[in-house]
Amino acid sequence: MNHDLDSIFTEISHLHSVKNSEETKSIYAELLPKITEYYTNLSQDKRILSAYEEIWENEKEHLQAVQSKVIQDGIRDFKLSGVDLPSDTKERLKEIQIKLSDLSNQFSQNVLDATNAYELIISNPKDVEGLPESDIETAKQEDGTYKFTLQIPSYMAYMTYGQNAQLREELYKAYVSRAPNNGKVLEEILKLRKEMSSLLGFPNYSEYSLAFKMAESTEQVLDFLYKIADSAKPVAQKEFETLKDFASKKGKIDFKASDVAFYSELLKKESLNFDEEAYRPYLEKERTVHGSFEFIGKLFGIQFKEIKTEVWDPKVQVFDIQKNNLTIARLYSDLEARKDKKGGAWMHNWISRHKLDSKTILPSAFIVGNFPPSHGDSPSLLKPDDVVTLFHEMGHALHHLLTEIEEPFLSGINGVEWDAVEFPSQFLENFAYEKEALKFFAVHHKTGEALPEDMIQKLVDTKNFQSAMGVLRQLEFAIFDIKIHTECPDEVGVQTILDGVRKEIAVNIPPVYNKFQNSFSHIFAGGYAAGYYSYKWAELLSANAFYKFKDNGIFNPKLSEDYIEKIISKGGSKSAMELFKNFYGREPEIEPLMRLLGIAA
């Protein structure tokens, strides 16, 4: 019954994210507290815990390894849900869970509403000079004006290529100060998470969250993050000084945060002779999707067969994944930006592989993006970073879809430690700029010409352009996340902690109006609370695995078979570190990560 309920509510939750309307908002808001209450009651049902404990006590010698893991994880989860607490405490925990789910939904909806509410209307054609023709065409309105929004394709187009610094700053300010009403929402979220953790016997939410992760303590996490920061910051400082000097030579004396993307693109173009826009004609979305699936198919010995079935938008594509001519999974792909879709990119598992009446039910998943939309005869043309995003989400999807585990609690991404969930996604994204992958899809959409060798090499050579600055930004987010979930501050205290983290980590301190925390959906409306560090933690695993492929030949059937068999297919049936060591033969080392980031260890 739980699996059926999960799949039905996943459909509702999914539509709430990709086809957001008054109707979906209303239905989702009505059902969310009921679903939360149901699962909270279930997790605090002592009868089920007693049944688990009885099975473990009497049958553990006869259980298969996967069954043992289900029982052990179940007992752990019941204990961590407060099943043994007094009834009044359990009732308070239930109230907190319901309120937290409502606040997370409110946070997410506030971000979407704020994103959709803003428009920058430009009437002077001179102010759009320098933008790619495709972006100008997308922005152009019937009355001859140009509209830019806070949706990522539109926002980044002007921030990267818009020559009017005043308009860039106006757009930047609107983006980083979105959803000010979330200040009080996140304060309440932090307060309730702290209370929940205390009721369950943990000093703070950070320590509570680690009960479900590979990392053993917040100190271990912070040590890991600061170790990377120590190596990255000197490099990032040089990168930023180079950027400021370049901008100064271009006449930009008062260098601001809203100038970073524009001058970074110009610097890359002039110093490395790299023009990102020149790649877009070679990265037409349809060709890129189908070609990348061909590459992934060759890499892992699978095939993607596009099928027609009911979907929520005409641009959604559906693929059956096959192996040895047998269908093993289904993938839904929704990649173009729309006004009624939440921002960002994600994978959402819909159905997990499981047995039902001795019949295997195959898994399915959604991948969602916000790539530049196609219009009429104008196709969706991607940037190289969009290809990385596609590979990243496909890594998540394959983790769920290629599982061989038929216990739904451990099938696919289920039961995987949260700080290992990003391992397969970051592993696959590393192939996006590899020559062997690009040759499958990087073809000019008009001429049919393959991406020239020199452009492929240039893409590889510029992969780590300003990488240290990017690393520090991610570390800033991760350290901030851990600290606010350790200290549980109010709205003002959150800003104080963020200012402190920026002071010790950032090389480019944002302006005071930058309130990015009010749109930090990963930790306030997603699953990454006290877990944003997982991206870097998992990147340690993925870098080690990636270089094992790169150094031994990308199309290495034995290596691919080992990766699928020893990691991907196992889902959450064993600990991530045990699976990694089974695949690699040792624990991960930091050097491959630094090599991947282009930073000396």
C-alpha positions in Angstrom: 0.0 0.0 0.0 2.8 2.4 0.9 4.4 2.0 -2.5 1.1 2.7 -4.3 0.6 5.8 -2.1 4.1 6.9 -2.8 3.7 6.7 -6.6 0.4 8.5 -6.6 1.6 11.3 -4.4 4.8 11.5 -6.5 2.6 12.2 -9.5 0.9 15.1 -7.6 4.2 16.4 -6.3 5.7 16.2 -9.7 2.9 18.1 -11.4 3.1 20.7 -8.6 6.7 21.3 -9.7 6.5 21.1 -13.5 2.9 22.4 -14.2 2.3 24.7 -11.3 -1.1 26.3 -11.2 -3.8 27.4 -8.8 -5.3 23.9 -9.1 -2.1 22.0 -8.4 -1.1 24.4 -5.6 -4.5 23.8 -3.9 -4.4 20.0 -4.3 -0.8 19.7 -3.1 -1.4 22.0 -0.1 -4.4 20.0 0.9 -2.8 16.6 0.6 0.7 17.4 2.0 -0.2 17.6 5.7 -2.3 14.4 5.4 0.5 12.5 3.7 3.0 13.8 6.3 0.7 12.8 9.2 0.2 9.3 7.7 3.9 8.6 7.4 4.6 10.2 10.8 2.0 7.9 12.4 3.5 4.9 10.6 7.0 5.7 11.7 5.9 5.9 15.3 3.8 2.7 15.3 5.4 0.4 17.9 3.5 -2.6 16.6 5.5 -2.4 13.3 8.8 -1.9 15.2 8.0 -4.9 17.4 7.4 -7.0 14.3 10.7 -5.9 12.8 12.5 -6.7 16.1 10.9 -10.1 16.3 11.9 -10.9 12.8 15.5 -9.8 13.6 15.6 -11.8 16.8 14.2 -15.0 15.4 15.0 -15.0 11.7 18.3 -13.1 11.2 20.2 -16.3 10.6 17.9 -17.1 7.7 17.5 -13.7 6.1 19.2 -12.8 2.8 21.6 -9.9 3.0 19.2 -7.5 1.4 16.4 -8.5 3.8 18.7 -8.0 6.8 19.5 -4.5 5.6 15.8 -3.7 5.3 15.2 -4.9 8.8 18.2 -3.1 10.3 17.5 0.2 8.5 13.9 -0.1 9.5 14.7 -0.5 13.2 17.1 2.4 13.0 14.5 4.6 11.3 11.8 3.7 13.9 14.2 4.6 16.7 15.1 7.9 15.0 11.5 8.8 14.6 10.9 8.7 18.3 8.8 5.5 18.5 10.0 4.9 22.1 9.2 8.4 23.3 6.2 9.3 25.6 2.9 9.8 23.7 2.8 13.5 24.3 6.3 13.9 22.8 5.4 11.8 19.8 2.3 14.0 19.3 4.6 17.1 19.4 6.9 15.4 16.9 4.0 14.8 14.6 2.9 18.4 14.8 6.5 19.5 13.9 6.7 17.2 10.9 3.4 18.4 9.5 4.3 22.0 10.1 7.8 21.5 8.5 6.3 20.0 5.4 3.9 23.0 5.1 6.7 25.5 5.6 8.9 23.8 3.0 6.1 24.0 0.5 5.5 27.6 1.4 9.3 28.4 1.0 9.3 26.7 -2.4 6.2 28.4 -3.6 7.4 31.8 -2.5 10.6 31.4 -4.6 8.6 30.3 -7.6 6.1 33.2 -7.2 8.9 35.7 -6.8 10.7 34.3 -9.8 7.6 34.6 -12.0 6.6 38.0 -10.7 9.6 40.0 -11.9 10.1 41.3 -15.5 12.8 43.6 -16.8 11.5 45.3 -19.9 14.1 46.9 -22.2 12.9 49.3 -24.9 16.2 50.4 -26.3 17.7 48.0 -28.8 21.2 49.2 -27.9 20.8 47.6 -24.5 20.5 44.1 -26.0 23.5 44.4 -28.3 26.0 41.7 -27.7 23.4 39.1 -26.7 23.2 35.9 -28.8 20.6 36.2 -31.6 18.7 33.2 -30.1 18.4 35.0 -26.7 17.3 38.3 -28.3 14.7 36.4 -30.3 13.4 34.7 -27.1 13.2 38.0 -25.3 11.6 40.1 -28.0 8.0 41.0 -27.5 5.3 41.8 -30.0 5.5 45.5 -29.2 9.2 45.6 -30.0 10.5 45.6 -26.4 12.6 42.9 -24.8 11.6 41.0 -21.7 14.0 39.4 -19.3 13.0 37.4 -16.3 14.5 35.6 -13.3 14.1 32.2 -15.0 17.7 30.9 -15.4 18.0 30.9 -19.3 16.7 34.5 -19.5 18.5 35.7 -16.4 21.9 34.3 -17.3 21.6 35.5 -20.9 21.6 39.1 -19.8 24.0 38.7 -16.9 26.5 37.0 -19.3 26.2 39.1 -22.4 24.2 42.3 -21.5 26.4 45.3 -22.0 24.4 47.7 -19.9 26.0 47.5 -16.4 23.1 49.3 -14.7 20.5 46.9 -16.1 22.7 43.9 -15.1 22.8 45.3 -11.6 19.1 45.8 -11.6 18.5 42.2 -12.7 21.1 40.8 -10.3 19.5 42.6 -7.4 16.1 41.3 -8.2 17.5 37.7 -8.4 19.5 37.6 -5.2 16.9 39.5 -3.1 14.0 37.3 -4.2 11.3 36.1 -1.8 12.1 38.3 1.2 9.1 36.8 2.9 11.1 33.6 3.3 13.3 35.2 6.0 10.7 34.4 8.6 9.8 31.0 7.0 13.4 29.8 7.2 13.7 31.0 10.8 10.7 28.9 11.7 12.0 25.9 9.8 15.3 26.1 11.7 13.6 26.5 15.0 11.4 23.4 14.4 14.3 21.3 13.2 16.2 22.2 16.3 13.2 21.3 18.5 12.7 18.0 16.6 16.4 17.1 17.0 16.3 17.8 20.8 13.2 15.7 21.3 15.0 12.8 19.6 18.1 13.2 21.8 20.5 15.1 19.4 22.3 18.3 20.3 21.3 19.9 16.9 19.8 19.1 13.5 23.3 18.7 11.9 24.1 15.8 14.2 20.6 14.3 13.7 20.9 14.4 9.9 24.3 12.5 10.0 22.5 9.5 11.4 21.5 8.8 7.8 24.8 9.7 6.1 28.3 8.4 5.6 30.0 11.2 7.5 30.3 10.6 11.2 30.2 14.1 12.7 29.9 17.7 11.9 33.5 18.2 12.8 34.5 15.6 10.2 32.4 17.4 7.6 33.8 20.8 8.4 37.4 19.5 8.4 36.8 18.0 5.0 35.3 21.3 3.6 38.0 23.5 5.1 40.7 21.3 3.8 39.4 21.9 0.2 39.0 25.6 1.0 42.6 25.9 2.1 43.8 24.6 -1.3 41.2 26.4 -3.3 41.3 29.9 -1.8 44.8 31.0 -2.9 44.0 29.9 -6.5 40.5 31.6 -6.4 42.1 34.8 -5.1 44.4 34.8 -8.1 41.5 34.1 -10.4 39.5 37.0 -9.0 42.3 39.4 -9.1 42.9 38.5 -12.8 39.2 39.1 -13.5 39.2 42.5 -11.7 42.4 43.6 -13.5 40.9 42.6 -16.8 37.7 44.5 -16.1 39.7 47.5 -15.0 41.6 47.5 -18.4 38.2 47.5 -20.0 37.2 50.6 -18.1 35.3 49.0 -15.3 36.7 50.5 -12.1 33.8 50.0 -9.7 33.7 46.2 -10.1 30.5 44.6 -8.6 29.1 41.2 -8.2 26.7 41.9 -11.0 29.7 42.3 -13.3 31.3 38.9 -12.6 29.5 36.8 -15.2 29.8 39.4 -18.0 33.6 40.0 -17.6 34.3 36.3 -16.9 32.8 35.5 -20.3 34.7 38.3 -21.9 38.0 37.2 -20.3 37.5 33.6 -21.4 36.7 34.8 -24.9 39.8 37.1 -25.2 42.4 35.2 -23.1 41.5 31.7 -24.2 39.9 32.5 -27.5 36.8 30.7 -26.2 33.3 31.7 -27.1 30.7 29.7 -25.3 28.0 31.0 -27.7 29.9 29.4 -30.6 29.0 26.0 -29.2 25.3 26.4 -29.1 24.6 25.7 -32.8 26.4 22.3 -32.2 24.3 21.5 -29.1 20.7 21.5 -30.4 18.6 19.9 -27.6 17.0 17.0 -29.5 20.3 15.9 -31.0 22.1 16.3 -27.7 19.5 14.3 -25.8 19.4 11.4 -28.3 23.2 11.5 -28.9 24.0 11.6 -25.2 21.7 8.6 -24.7 23.6 6.8 -27.4 26.9 7.5 -25.6 25.5 6.4 -22.3 24.1 3.3 -24.0 27.6 2.4 -25.4 29.2 3.2 -22.1 26.9 0.9 -20.1 25.6 -1.6 -22.6 22.0 -0.3 -22.6 19.6 1.2 -25.2 17.1 4.0 -25.1 13.9 3.6 -27.2 11.6 6.7 -27.5 7.9 5.8 -27.0 4.7 7.7 -27.2 2.5 7.8 -24.0 0.5 10.3 -22.0 2.6 13.2 -20.8 1.9 16.6 -19.0 3.4 18.8 -21.7 3.9 18.4 -25.5 7.7 18.8 -25.2 8.1 15.9 -22.7 9.8 12.8 -24.1 9.5 9.3 -22.8 12.1 6.5 -23.2 12.1 2.8 -22.4 15.5 1.7 -21.3 16.4 -1.7 -22.7 19.2 -4.3 -22.1 19.6 -7.3 -24.2 16.4 -6.4 -26.0 14.4 -6.4 -22.8 12.8 -3.3 -21.3 14.2 -2.7 -17.8 13.0 0.8 -16.9 11.2 4.0 -18.2 12.5 7.5 -18.2 10.5 10.8 -18.6 12.5 13.8 -19.9 11.2 17.4 -19.4 14.1 19.7 -20.1 12.8 23.1 -21.4 12.0 26.1 -19.2 8.4 27.1 -18.8 6.7 29.8 -16.6 4.7 27.2 -14.7 7.8 25.1 -13.8 10.0 25.5 -10.8 13.6 26.5 -11.5 16.7 24.3 -11.5 17.2 20.7 -12.6 16.4 17.5 -10.8 15.7 13.8 -11.0 12.6 12.5 -9.2 12.1 8.7 -8.8 8.5 7.7 -9.6 8.3 4.0 -9.2 10.9 1.8 -7.6 11.8 -1.7 -8.8 9.9 -4.2 -6.7 8.0 -7.5 -6.7 4.2 -7.6 -6.7 2.6 -11.0 -6.7 5.8 -12.6 -7.9 5.9 -10.2 -10.8 8.8 -7.6 -11.1 7.5 -4.0 -11.4 10.0 -2.0 -13.4 11.3 1.4 -12.1 10.6 4.7 -13.7 11.9 8.3 -13.1 11.6 11.9 -14.3 14.5 14.1 -15.2 13.6 17.8 -15.3 15.6 20.8 -16.5 15.2 24.5 -17.4 17.1 24.7 -20.7 16.4 27.5 -23.2 13.0 26.8 -24.7 12.4 26.2 -28.4 10.0 28.6 -30.3 8.3 27.6 -33.5 11.1 26.9 -36.0 13.8 28.0 -33.6 15.2 25.0 -31.7 16.5 24.9 -28.2 20.2 25.5 -28.4 22.2 24.5 -25.3 25.3 25.7 -23.6 28.1 23.3 -22.7 27.0 23.7 -19.0 23.5 22.5 -20.0 25.1 19.3 -21.3 26.8 18.8 -17.9 23.4 19.3 -16.2 21.8 16.7 -18.5 24.6 14.2 -17.8 24.3 14.9 -14.0 20.6 14.2 -13.9 21.0 11.2 -16.0 23.5 9.9 -13.5 20.8 10.1 -10.8 18.3 8.5 -13.1 20.5 5.6 -14.0 21.2 5.0 -10.3 17.5 4.5 -9.8 16.7 2.8 -13.1 19.5 0.2 -13.4 19.0 -1.3 -10.0 18.6 -5.0 -9.6 17.3 -4.8 -6.0 13.7 -5.7 -5.6 13.1 -4.6 -2.0 11.6 -1.1 -2.6 13.2 0.3 0.6 16.7 -0.3 -0.9 15.9 -0.2 -4.6 17.6 2.4 -6.8 18.4 5.5 -4.8 16.3 4.3 -1.9 18.3 3.6 1.2 21.5 5.2 -0.1 23.2 7.5 2.4 22.4 11.1 1.4 26.0 12.1 1.1 26.6 9.4 -1.5 23.5 10.1 -3.6 25.4 12.6 -5.7 28.2 10.1 -6.5 26.6 8.5 -9.7 25.4 11.9 -10.9 28.7 13.7 -10.5 30.5 10.6 -11.9 28.5 10.8 -15.2 28.7 14.6 -15.6 32.5 14.3 -15.8 32.1 12.6 -19.2 30.2 15.5 -20.7 33.3 17.3 -22.0 35.1 14.2 -23.1 35.8 13.8 -26.8 34.4 10.3 -26.8 31.0 11.7 -25.6 30.9 14.9 -27.7 31.3 13.0 -30.9 27.9 11.4 -30.3 25.9 14.6 -30.3 27.9 17.8 -31.0 26.8 18.4 -34.6 25.8 21.7 -36.1 22.0 21.8 -36.3 22.0 23.5 -39.7 25.0 22.2 -41.6 25.4 18.7 -40.0 29.1 19.5 -39.4 30.7 17.8 -36.4 32.1 20.0 -33.7 35.7 20.6 -34.9 38.6 19.0 -33.1 40.1 22.4 -32.0 36.8 23.4 -30.4 36.6 20.1 -28.6 40.1 20.6 -27.3 39.3 24.2 -26.3 36.3 23.0 -24.4 38.4 20.5 -22.4 41.1 23.1 -21.8 38.7 25.6 -20.4 36.8 23.2 -18.2 38.5 24.5 -15.1 38.3 28.2 -16.0 37.8 30.0 -12.7 37.1 26.6 -11.1 38.5 27.6 -7.8 36.1 30.5 -7.5 33.3 28.0 -8.2 34.6 25.6 -5.6 34.6 28.3 -3.0 31.1 29.3 -3.8 29.9 25.7 -3.2 32.0 25.5 0.0 30.4 28.7 1.2 26.9 27.2 0.8 27.9 23.9 2.4 29.6 25.5 5.5 26.8 27.9 5.9 24.3 25.0 5.8 26.1 23.0 8.5 26.6 26.0 10.7 23.0 27.3 10.7 21.8 23.7 11.4 24.2 23.5 14.3 23.6 26.9 15.9 19.9 27.4 15.0 19.9 31.2 14.7 17.0 33.5 14.1 16.6 35.5 10.8 19.2 38.1 11.8 21.5 35.4 13.1 21.3 33.5 9.8 22.6 36.6 8.1 25.4 37.0 10.7 26.5 33.4 10.1 26.4 33.8 6.4 28.4 37.1 6.6 31.0 35.2 8.7 31.3 32.3 6.3 31.7 34.7 3.4 34.4 36.6 5.2 36.5 33.5 5.7 35.7 31.7 2.5 34.7 34.1 -0.3 37.1 36.1 -2.4 34.3 38.2 -3.8 32.0 39.4 -1.0 28.4 40.0 -2.3 26.5 43.2 -1.6 24.5 43.5 1.6 21.2 43.2 -0.4 22.2 39.7 -1.5 19.9 37.4 0.6 20.5 34.2 -1.3 19.4 32.2 1.8 15.8 33.2 1.0 15.9 31.2 -2.2 18.2 28.4 -1.0 15.6 25.7 -1.8 18.0 22.8 -1.5 18.1 23.1 2.2 14.8 24.7 3.1 12.5 23.0 0.5 14.6 20.0 -0.6 16.4 17.1 1.0 19.7 18.8 1.6 19.2 20.3 5.1 22.6 19.9 6.8 23.6 17.9 3.8 24.6 20.4 1.1 28.2 19.2 1.7 27.1 16.0 0.1 28.0 17.4 -3.3 31.6 17.7 -2.4 31.7 14.6 -0.3 30.2 12.6 -3.2 32.5 14.3 -5.7 35.4 12.7 -3.8 34.0 9.3 -4.7 33.1 10.3 -8.2 36.5 11.8 -9.0 38.3 8.6 -8.0 35.9 6.5 -10.1 36.0 8.8 -13.1 39.8 8.7 -13.3 39.7 5.0 -13.1 37.8 5.1 -16.4 39.7 7.9 -17.9 43.1 6.3 -17.2 42.0 2.9 -18.4 39.9 3.8 -21.4 36.4 5.3 -21.3 34.8 2.5 -23.3 36.1 -0.3 -21.1 33.4 -3.1 -20.9 34.9 -4.8 -17.9 35.2 -1.5 -15.9 31.6 -0.5 -17.0 30.3 -3.9 -16.0 32.0 -3.6 -12.6 30.6 -0.1 -12.0 27.1 -1.1 -12.8 27.3 -4.5 -11.0 29.2 -3.3 -7.9 27.7 0.1 -7.3 24.7 1.2 -9.4 22.7 -2.1 -9.4 23.1 -2.5 -5.7 21.0 0.6 -4.7 21.0 1.0 -0.9 21.6 -2.7 -0.2 25.1 -2.0 1.3 26.8 1.0 2.6 28.2 3.4 -0.1 31.7 3.0 1.2 31.5 -0.8 1.1 30.2 -0.6 -2.5 33.0 1.8 -3.5 35.7 -0.3 -2.0 34.3 -3.4 -3.8 34.5 -1.5 -7.1 37.8 0.3 -6.6 39.7 -1.9 -4.1 40.4 0.9 -1.7 38.9 4.0 0.0 38.8 7.2 -2.0 41.8 9.6 -2.0 41.7 13.4 -2.1 44.2 13.7 -5.0 41.8 12.8 -7.8 39.3 15.3 -6.5 41.9 18.1 -6.6 43.0 16.9 -10.1 39.4 17.1 -11.2 38.9 20.6 -9.8 42.2 21.8 -11.3 43.6 22.7 -7.8 46.8 21.4 -6.4 46.3 19.4 -3.2 
